[in-house]
């Protein structure tokens, strides 16, 4: 599939600061699936959980297709539950 540059959520040379939620919306609009710990949740929930960091510290893993286009962004918890100061059961992300 060939994509036009204006479909990209941002250009590589861009220096503007874009709020996190807007970045997620742009990726989603471009057709990128966005998940948290492999669970599909509303974007607002993903943004809130990642920003507040009450349930861990998150790092985005970009998944590309065979043509190196981003097709999925998954936010993974990078801190063990003990370091995050959370009960492992409280750290569960609801399946939505």
C-alpha positions in Angstrom: 0.0 0.0 0.0 1.5 3.4 -1.0 0.9 6.3 1.4 1.0 10.0 0.9 3.2 12.1 3.2 0.2 14.0 4.5 -1.2 10.8 5.9 1.7 10.6 8.4 0.9 11.7 12.0 3.9 14.0 11.8 6.8 14.7 9.5 10.3 13.7 10.6 11.6 17.2 10.6 8.8 18.6 12.7 9.8 20.5 15.8 6.4 21.4 17.2 5.3 20.1 20.5 2.1 18.1 20.0 0.1 17.1 23.1 0.1 13.3 23.7 -3.6 12.8 23.1 -3.4 14.7 19.8 -0.4 12.5 18.8 -2.5 9.4 19.6 -5.5 10.7 17.6 -3.3 11.4 14.6 -1.8 7.9 14.6 -5.3 6.4 15.0 -6.6 8.6 12.1 -3.7 7.3 10.0 -4.9 3.8 10.6 -2.6 2.8 13.4 -4.0 0.4 16.0 -3.2 1.7 19.6 -3.2 -0.7 22.5 -2.2 -0.8 26.2 -0.6 -4.1 27.3 -2.1 -5.7 24.2 -5.6 -4.6 25.2 -7.8 -2.4 23.0 -9.1 0.5 25.1 -10.5 3.9 24.3 -7.7 6.4 23.4 -8.7 8.6 26.4 -8.1 5.7 28.8 -4.7 4.9 27.3 -3.6 8.5 27.4 -4.8 8.9 31.0 -3.1 5.7 32.2 0.2 6.5 30.5 0.2 10.2 31.7 -0.8 9.5 35.3 1.5 6.5 35.6 -0.4 5.2 38.7 -0.4 1.7 37.2 3.2 1.5 36.1 5.6 3.3 33.7 4.8 2.8 30.0 7.0 2.6 26.9 5.6 2.6 23.4 6.5 -0.3 21.1 6.0 0.5 17.4 5.0 -2.4 15.2 5.7 -2.0 11.5 4.4 -3.9 8.5 6.6 -5.4 5.7 6.9 -2.0 4.1 8.1 -0.4 7.4 4.9 1.5 8.0 3.7 1.7 11.6 0.6 -0.4 11.9 0.4 -0.7 15.7 1.5 1.1 18.8 1.4 -0.9 22.0 2.2 0.7 25.4 3.9 -1.8 27.7 4.5 -1.5 31.4 8.3 -1.3 31.8 8.4 -1.3 35.7 7.9 -4.5 37.7 4.8 -4.2 39.9 7.0 -4.0 43.1 8.8 -0.9 41.7 5.6 0.7 40.6 4.3 0.5 44.2 1.2 -1.2 43.1 -0.5 -4.4 44.0 -0.2 -6.7 40.9 -3.9 -7.3 40.9 -4.6 -3.5 40.9 -2.2 -3.2 38.0 -4.5 -5.2 35.7 -5.8 -3.3 32.7 -9.5 -3.9 32.0 -10.2 -5.7 28.8 -12.5 -3.5 26.7 
